[in-house]
Amino acid sequence: MAKDRQNQRFISVPLSILNQNGVETSSITLGYILNTRAYNATKLDAAAGRLMKNWCICLPTGKLDGIKTHQFTSSVFNKYLDVPLTCVDTVSVDVFPRPNLKYFRDRSTPSTLRALSLQKAPIISIHISTLVNCTCVGISFPHGVFDATGMGQVIAGLDAELNGKLWVCPSFGPGNILSQKLEEHQNHTKRVSRPINFLNVSKFMLGSGQEHLLHGAVDPIVKKAKEKMRVESGGKEFVSTGDILMAWFLKGTQSDESSDDGPVSVSSAISVRSIFSPSNPAFSTYSHNAIMVCAMPLLTTSSVRTSSIVQLAKMHRSFLDSVRTPAFVQSYSRWMNSPENGGRVLPVRLGAHSWIFSNQVAAGFNKIDFGVEQAMFWVWTSPITLDHMCLMNMFKGGYVLEASMREVQWVAIQREVKRLHEEVVGI
């Protein structure tokens, strides 16, 4: 449900099939570590209240009177948080272990849309923990309502309320523009591709290894790779910073694998907003899930090792271009609705290292000013962390790559980080 600000009444906003592909069973928490233990939590609570009163969005629970705008909880821990608070800057390249989620999310916060509705809980939950050496701020969202873009809209609105900025919240109308677009030519659009149909969900979700975050200024890698791409293609081909960092990270994780011919599956979370916004500008501010998770052709450990970063980045860019078409999105939607898949199949291949990369930089999670220095930033998925999922964000002028994977892979990445400190090689 959302409030129609023009008529000042609640309207029903149905969710599309992309809100029902498994994300409805999970929640996302954005965690910010503030370099103070005397943060004004009341100010943040009031800002969230003003934001959600203006942008009134909730799950249908029956009565709409007295809807709680947001949940606000707090805790105090007489301990130090074991994360460096001062060494993250615009020139460092470092790897950090992820802190415990309990500092950023209250145990009572529901994860699934069903639980949220049954408990009549608000959509946005904020938890603040005061520790001896810092303050932790966690902002939690139901993934069944928002993807990274929608969460970024909330962060932008919260920043505006905290700092007296002008912000216009996204508008809602009856119906769902994404559902309408997906159904537009459903009966006569030729299927042009088919996402991977392999079930290995338990392995994918429960095999999580060590969870770390890599932060660093990686401009040397990006500049050298883009220059090599420009020379090799005569300036006719393009790879993005995200393509290059994905390639660098993937290549680094495979360097210590024991098998040369082991399969490596690489998928990317791809927004459909840019596909449909030329015909309907409302898609550019569409708040709900508009993400497809699609897999590249299967790689091997050997092919990842022997390919250059530019080759892997180029392969990823070509793959993204091939699926960013209305016809592919509509075929993806039909696949989601098909009985054999049930809309819940993750792109995982049995016996393969199955990676999912999600570039969240455009969401702008880092663009919030709490009024004090931010020391670190994290993202969690609840109730279960996905194995071999890499999230990419920005923080303090550098890129953050956050992943859960086996120790041997983090050892390999740490070795690559050490090499970055010395010189850029292997591009």
NORZILIN-V149963 format. One record per residue. N is the residue number from 0. SS is DSSP state (h for helix, s for strand, l for the rest). OMEGA is omega in radians with two decimals (999 if undefined). D_CENTER is the distance of its C-alpha to the mean C-alpha in Angstrom with 2 decimals. Layout:
BEGIN
((N & SS & OMEGA & D_CENTER) (N & SS & OMEGA & D_CENTER))
END
This chain:
BEGIN
((0 & l & 3.09 & 23.73) (1 & s & -3.13 & 23.56) (2 & s & 3.03 & 26.33) (3 & s & -3.01 & 28.01) (4 & l & 3.14 & 28.95) (5 & l & -3.11 & 31.75) (6 & l & 3.11 & 33.56) (7 & l & 3.07 & 32.31) (8 & s & 3.12 & 31.70) (9 & s & 3.08 & 28.98) (10 & s & 3.11 & 28.02) (11 & l & 3.11 & 26.27) (12 & l & -3.11 & 23.04) (13 & l & 3.11 & 22.43) (14 & l & -3.11 & 19.04) (15 & l & 3.11 & 18.70) (16 & h & 3.14 & 18.54) (17 & h & 2.99 & 14.82) (18 & h & -3.05 & 14.49) (19 & l & -3.13 & 16.70) (20 & l & -3.12 & 15.37) (21 & l & -3.12 & 14.62) (22 & h & -3.12 & 11.72) (23 & h & 3.13 & 14.69) (24 & h & -3.05 & 15.44) (25 & l & -3.14 & 12.44) (26 & s & 3.13 & 11.19) (27 & s & 3.06 & 8.42) (28 & s & 3.01 & 10.19) (29 & s & -3.07 & 9.75) (30 & s & 3.14 & 12.77) (31 & s & 3.06 & 15.14) (32 & s & -3.11 & 18.38) (33 & s & -3.05 & 21.26) (34 & l & 3.09 & 24.32) (35 & l & 3.01 & 26.76) (36 & l & -3.11 & 27.99) (37 & l & -3.10 & 29.56) (38 & l & -3.12 & 26.70) (39 & l & -3.09 & 27.78) (40 & h & -3.13 & 25.74) (41 & h & -3.14 & 27.97) (42 & h & 3.13 & 26.85) (43 & h & 3.12 & 23.17) (44 & h & -3.14 & 24.27) (45 & h & 3.13 & 26.45) (46 & h & 3.12 & 23.88) (47 & h & 3.12 & 21.48) (48 & h & 3.13 & 24.57) (49 & h & -3.13 & 25.52) (50 & h & -3.04 & 22.13) (51 & h & 3.03 & 21.87) (52 & h & 3.11 & 25.59) (53 & h & -3.13 & 25.19) (54 & l & -2.99 & 22.10) (55 & l & -3.12 & 23.35) (56 & s & -3.08 & 21.03) (57 & l & 3.03 & 21.61) (58 & l & 3.11 & 21.95) (59 & l & -3.12 & 25.49) (60 & l & -3.10 & 27.55) (61 & l & -3.14 & 31.04) (62 & l & 3.14 & 32.34) (63 & l & 3.13 & 30.53) (64 & l & 3.05 & 32.92) (65 & l & 3.11 & 31.78) (66 & l & 3.10 & 28.05) (67 & l & -3.04 & 26.29) (68 & l & -3.11 & 23.88) (69 & l & 3.07 & 21.59) (70 & s & 3.12 & 21.99) (71 & s & 3.14 & 22.85) (72 & s & -3.13 & 23.78) (73 & s & 3.10 & 24.83) (74 & s & 3.13 & 26.22) (75 & s & 3.13 & 28.30) (76 & l & 3.12 & 28.40) (77 & l & 3.14 & 31.39) (78 & l & 3.08 & 29.66) (79 & l & 3.03 & 28.03) (80 & l & -3.03 & 24.36) (81 & l & 3.07 & 24.53) (82 & l & 3.11 & 22.13) (83 & l & -3.04 & 23.69) (84 & l & -3.02 & 23.54) (85 & l & -2.99 & 25.27) (86 & l & 3.13 & 24.61) (87 & l & -3.13 & 21.21) (88 & l & -3.03 & 22.28) (89 & l & -3.11 & 22.05) (90 & l & -3.09 & 24.07) (91 & l & 3.00 & 23.22) (92 & s & -3.00 & 21.36) (93 & s & 3.06 & 20.80) (94 & s & -3.09 & 19.20) (95 & s & 3.02 & 18.76) (96 & s & -3.11 & 18.61) (97 & l & 3.09 & 16.13) (98 & l & -3.11 & 18.15) (99 & l & -3.12 & 18.77) (100 & h & -3.07 & 16.56) (101 & h & 3.11 & 19.89) (102 & h & -3.01 & 19.97) (103 & l & -3.05 & 16.94) (104 & l & 3.11 & 17.27) (105 & l & -3.08 & 20.63) (106 & l & -3.11 & 21.74) (107 & l & -3.08 & 22.82) (108 & l & -3.14 & 19.43) (109 & l & -3.12 & 19.00) (110 & l & -3.02 & 15.97) (111 & l & 3.08 & 17.04) (112 & h & -3.14 & 18.09) (113 & h & 3.13 & 21.57) (114 & h & 3.13 & 21.91) (115 & h & -3.13 & 20.69) (116 & h & -3.13 & 23.35) (117 & h & -3.12 & 26.04) (118 & l & -3.09 & 25.73) (119 & l & -3.09 & 25.63) (120 & l & 3.09 & 22.82) (121 & l & -3.07 & 21.16) (122 & l & -3.10 & 17.63) (123 & l & 3.09 & 16.63) (124 & s & 3.12 & 17.56) (125 & s & 3.11 & 18.18) (126 & s & 3.12 & 19.62) (127 & s & 3.07 & 21.51) (128 & s & 3.08 & 23.15) (129 & s & 3.11 & 26.01) (130 & l & -3.08 & 26.84) (131 & l & -3.02 & 29.77) (132 & l & -3.10 & 28.01) (133 & l & 3.01 & 24.98) (134 & s & 3.11 & 23.13) (135 & s & 3.11 & 19.73) (136 & s & 3.10 & 17.83) (137 & s & 3.11 & 15.16) (138 & s & -3.02 & 13.72) (139 & s & -3.11 & 12.71) (140 & s & 2.96 & 11.75) (141 & s & -3.11 & 12.58) (142 & l & 3.10 & 9.85) (143 & l & 3.09 & 12.98) (144 & l & -3.05 & 13.43) (145 & l & 2.80 & 10.29) (146 & l & -3.05 & 7.13) (147 & h & -3.14 & 5.14) (148 & h & 3.12 & 8.65) (149 & h & 3.09 & 10.59) (150 & h & 3.10 & 9.26) (151 & h & 3.07 & 10.01) (152 & h & 3.09 & 13.33) (153 & h & 3.13 & 14.13) (154 & h & 3.11 & 13.58) (155 & h & 3.11 & 15.81) (156 & h & 3.13 & 18.30) (157 & h & 3.09 & 18.48) (158 & h & 3.13 & 19.15) (159 & h & 3.14 & 21.79) (160 & h & 3.14 & 23.46) (161 & h & -2.95 & 23.58) (162 & h & 3.05 & 25.07) (163 & l & 3.13 & 27.17) (164 & l & 3.06 & 25.30) (165 & l & 3.12 & 25.64) (166 & l & 3.11 & 22.69) (167 & l & -3.11 & 22.97) (168 & l & -3.11 & 20.72) (169 & l & -3.14 & 19.74) (170 & l & 3.10 & 22.61) (171 & l & 3.04 & 22.97) (172 & l & 3.12 & 25.76) (173 & l & -3.09 & 27.12) (174 & l & -3.12 & 25.63) (175 & l & -3.04 & 22.29) (176 & h & 3.13 & 22.22) (177 & h & 3.09 & 19.71) (178 & h & 3.13 & 21.91) (179 & h & -3.13 & 24.91) (180 & h & -3.13 & 23.70) (181 & h & -3.11 & 22.83) (182 & h & -2.99 & 26.28) (183 & l & -3.10 & 28.13) (184 & l & -3.01 & 29.50) (185 & l & -3.01 & 28.57) (186 & l & -3.08 & 32.14) (187 & l & 3.04 & 33.04) (188 & l & -3.11 & 30.02) (189 & l & 3.07 & 30.55) (190 & l & -3.07 & 27.91) (191 & l & 3.13 & 26.88) (192 & l & 3.13 & 24.58) (193 & l & 3.10 & 23.32) (194 & l & -3.06 & 20.02) (195 & l & -3.12 & 20.75) (196 & l & 3.09 & 22.55) (197 & l & 3.13 & 22.54) (198 & l & 3.00 & 22.10) (199 & l & -2.95 & 21.28) (200 & h & -3.09 & 18.91) (201 & h & 3.10 & 20.72) (202 & h & -3.07 & 20.56) (203 & h & -3.03 & 16.91) (204 & h & -3.02 & 16.01) (205 & h & -3.08 & 18.95) (206 & l & -3.04 & 19.56) (207 & l & 3.07 & 17.21) (208 & l & -3.11 & 18.92) (209 & s & -3.13 & 18.56) (210 & s & -3.10 & 15.36) (211 & s & 3.04 & 15.39) (212 & s & 3.05 & 13.88) (213 & s & 3.09 & 15.38) (214 & s & 3.08 & 16.04) (215 & s & 3.01 & 18.42) (216 & l & -3.00 & 20.04) (217 & l & -3.12 & 19.97) (218 & h & -3.13 & 21.97) (219 & h & 3.12 & 24.81) (220 & h & -3.06 & 22.87) (221 & h & -3.11 & 21.35) (222 & h & -3.11 & 24.72) (223 & h & 3.13 & 26.73) (224 & h & -3.14 & 24.63) (225 & h & 3.10 & 24.69) (226 & h & 3.11 & 28.39) (227 & h & 3.11 & 29.12) (228 & h & -3.14 & 27.38) (229 & h & -3.11 & 29.45) (230 & h & -3.08 & 32.64) (231 & h & -3.08 & 32.18) (232 & h & -3.08 & 31.41) (233 & l & 3.14 & 33.70) (234 & l & -3.07 & 30.92) (235 & l & -3.11 & 30.28) (236 & l & -3.02 & 26.87) (237 & l & 2.90 & 23.50) (238 & l & -3.10 & 20.50) (239 & l & 3.04 & 17.61) (240 & h & 3.11 & 16.47) (241 & h & 3.09 & 13.22) (242 & h & -3.07 & 15.68) (243 & h & -3.13 & 17.80) (244 & h & 3.05 & 15.42) (245 & h & -3.13 & 14.12) (246 & h & 3.13 & 17.85) (247 & h & -3.11 & 18.90) (248 & h & -3.14 & 16.56) (249 & h & 3.14 & 17.49) (250 & h & 3.13 & 21.11) (251 & h & -3.08 & 21.22) (252 & h & -3.08 & 20.08) (253 & l & -3.00 & 22.81) (254 & l & -3.11 & 25.65) (255 & l & 3.14 & 27.00) (256 & l & -3.03 & 26.68) (257 & l & -3.08 & 30.15) (258 & l & 3.12 & 30.26) (259 & l & -3.06 & 30.40) (260 & l & 3.11 & 30.08) (261 & l & -3.11 & 27.28) (262 & s & 3.11 & 24.81) (263 & s & 3.13 & 21.29) (264 & s & -3.12 & 18.84) (265 & s & 3.10 & 15.92) (266 & s & 3.09 & 13.42) (267 & s & 3.01 & 10.76) (268 & s & -2.97 & 8.35) (269 & s & 3.11 & 10.57) (270 & s & 3.10 & 10.99) (271 & l & -3.07 & 14.61) (272 & h & -3.09 & 15.20) (273 & h & 3.14 & 16.91) (274 & h & -3.04 & 18.99) (275 & h & -3.08 & 20.56) (276 & l & 3.08 & 20.65) (277 & l & 3.14 & 23.85) (278 & l & 3.12 & 25.72) (279 & l & -3.08 & 24.22) (280 & h & 3.14 & 22.79) (281 & h & 3.13 & 21.44) (282 & h & -3.11 & 18.45) (283 & h & 3.11 & 17.22) (284 & h & 3.11 & 16.73) (285 & l & -2.95 & 15.89) (286 & l & -2.99 & 13.85) (287 & l & -3.08 & 13.12) (288 & l & 3.09 & 11.12) (289 & l & -3.00 & 12.06) (290 & s & 2.93 & 10.15) (291 & s & 3.01 & 12.30) (292 & s & -3.01 & 11.73) (293 & s & -3.04 & 14.79) (294 & s & 3.01 & 16.67) (295 & l & 2.98 & 18.78) (296 & l & -3.04 & 22.41) (297 & l & 3.07 & 22.96) (298 & s & 3.01 & 23.54) (299 & s & 3.09 & 25.60) (300 & h & -3.12 & 25.54) (301 & h & -3.12 & 28.56) (302 & h & 3.09 & 27.16) (303 & h & -3.13 & 24.09) (304 & h & -3.02 & 26.55) (305 & h & 3.10 & 29.04) (306 & l & 3.06 & 26.85) (307 & l & 3.09 & 26.27) (308 & h & 3.13 & 22.96) (309 & h & 3.13 & 24.06) (310 & h & 3.12 & 24.89) (311 & h & 3.12 & 21.56) (312 & h & 3.13 & 19.73) (313 & h & 3.11 & 22.24) (314 & h & -3.14 & 21.75) (315 & h & 3.14 & 17.99) (316 & h & 3.12 & 18.80) (317 & h & 3.10 & 21.57) (318 & h & 3.14 & 19.46) (319 & h & -3.14 & 16.92) (320 & h & -3.08 & 20.05) (321 & h & -3.09 & 21.64) (322 & h & 3.13 & 19.14) (323 & l & 3.10 & 18.49) (324 & l & 3.09 & 21.62) (325 & h & -3.12 & 22.57) (326 & h & 3.13 & 24.60) (327 & h & -3.13 & 21.85) (328 & h & -3.14 & 19.58) (329 & h & 3.08 & 22.66) (330 & h & 3.08 & 23.48) (331 & h & 3.12 & 20.00) (332 & h & 3.11 & 20.62) (333 & h & 3.09 & 24.04) (334 & h & 3.11 & 22.76) (335 & h & -3.10 & 20.42) (336 & h & -3.03 & 23.61) (337 & l & -3.07 & 25.91) (338 & l & -3.07 & 27.75) (339 & l & -3.12 & 27.25) (340 & l & 3.07 & 23.45) (341 & l & 3.11 & 23.07) (342 & l & -3.05 & 19.59) (343 & l & -3.07 & 18.15) (344 & l & 3.04 & 18.35) (345 & l & -3.12 & 15.61) (346 & l & -3.07 & 16.41) (347 & l & 3.10 & 18.12) (348 & l & 3.12 & 21.57) (349 & l & 3.09 & 24.10) (350 & l & -3.11 & 25.19) (351 & l & 2.91 & 22.53) (352 & s & -3.02 & 19.82) (353 & s & -3.10 & 16.93) (354 & s & 2.92 & 13.82) (355 & s & 3.11 & 10.47) (356 & s & 3.13 & 8.72) (357 & s & 3.12 & 5.41) (358 & s & -3.05 & 6.55) (359 & l & -3.05 & 4.98) (360 & h & -3.07 & 8.61) (361 & h & -3.14 & 10.08) (362 & h & 3.07 & 8.48) (363 & l & 3.11 & 10.74) (364 & l & -3.10 & 9.63) (365 & l & -3.02 & 12.59) (366 & l & 3.06 & 15.00) (367 & l & -3.11 & 16.63) (368 & l & 3.12 & 20.11) (369 & l & -3.13 & 21.26) (370 & l & 3.08 & 24.68) (371 & l & -3.10 & 24.61) (372 & l & 3.01 & 23.19) (373 & s & -3.10 & 19.69) (374 & s & -3.08 & 20.01) (375 & s & -3.13 & 16.54) (376 & s & -3.10 & 12.90) (377 & s & 3.03 & 10.69) (378 & s & 3.09 & 7.78) (379 & s & 2.93 & 9.26) (380 & s & 3.14 & 9.23) (381 & s & 0.09 & 12.76) (382 & l & -3.09 & 15.39) (383 & l & 3.07 & 14.67) (384 & l & 3.12 & 12.45) (385 & l & 3.11 & 11.79) (386 & l & 3.09 & 14.07) (387 & l & 3.00 & 13.47) (388 & s & -3.10 & 9.72) (389 & s & 3.11 & 8.75) (390 & s & -3.12 & 5.77) (391 & s & 3.11 & 7.41) (392 & s & 3.06 & 8.21) (393 & s & 3.06 & 11.75) (394 & s & 3.11 & 14.18) (395 & l & 3.06 & 17.95) (396 & l & 3.13 & 18.39) (397 & s & 3.12 & 16.78) (398 & s & 3.09 & 13.65) (399 & s & 3.03 & 11.69) (400 & s & -3.03 & 10.92) (401 & s & -3.05 & 10.04) (402 & s & 3.01 & 11.25) (403 & s & -3.09 & 13.62) (404 & s & -3.05 & 16.64) (405 & l & -3.06 & 20.43) (406 & h & -3.10 & 22.51) (407 & h & 3.14 & 24.22) (408 & h & 3.08 & 21.07) (409 & h & 3.06 & 20.21) (410 & h & 3.12 & 23.89) (411 & h & 3.12 & 23.66) (412 & h & 3.13 & 20.71) (413 & h & 3.07 & 22.69) (414 & h & 3.10 & 25.65) (415 & h & 3.09 & 23.81) (416 & h & 3.11 & 22.78) (417 & h & 3.11 & 26.48) (418 & h & 3.10 & 27.49) (419 & h & 3.11 & 25.29) (420 & h & -3.03 & 27.30) (421 & h & -3.13 & 30.43) (422 & l & 3.09 & 29.89) (423 & l & -3.11 & 27.70) (424 & l & 2.99 & 28.92) (425 & l & 3.14 & 28.24) (426 & l & 999 & 26.70))
END
